């Protein structure tokens, strides 16, 4: 019974991680991991600064088809 419970826990955790990745909820954590791996000496954005930058990239500028 313990092995089944462990398998279920791992499956639910993988599902939860997938949902967070698809929704973009883990974007800040992925940003921090990227910075640690590629830009160790760079200053990191705070969670608020990161969110504001993402919003500006998404909604800033002209967004239309014609």
N, C-alpha and C positions, 0 to 999 in steps of 0.2 A: 504494500500500500504506500510506503514511503517513497518508492521510486516513481510511482505514478504521480504522486503529489509534486515531487521535484520536477518531473517532466511538464506537468501542467503549469507550474510556476514559471519555468523557463519559457514555455510557449506564450503565456500571457505577457511576460516581460518583452519578448520579441515583438509581439503584436502592439504593445503600448509604444515601444520605440519606433515602430513603423508608422504608427498614427502620428506621433509627434514629428517625425521627419516629413511626412506628407503635408502636414498642416503648417510647417515652418516654426513650430513651437520650440524646437531645439536649435534654432539658428544661432543664438548667442553662444551656446555651448560649443557648437561646431566652429564658430568664429574663434573662440578662445583656444580650442584645440589646434586650429590652423596656425594661429599666431605663435603658439608654443612650439610647434614643429618647424615653422618656416621663418618666423621673425622673432626670435627669442629676445632680442635687445630692443624691440619697438615698444612704445607705450600703447597699452590697450585702451580701447574705448570702454566707458562704463556701460552698464546695461541700458541706461536711459539714452546715452549718446548713440549707441548702436541702433536702438529702436528708432530714434529720430532720423538718423542717416538712412535707414532702410525705408522709412516712410517718405522721405524726400526723394529718394531714387525711384520709388514706386509711383508717387503722385506728382512730382515736380515736372514742370515743363508742359509742352503741348501734347495731349494724348487724343488724337483723332485719326480717322482713316483718310480724310480728304484734305 
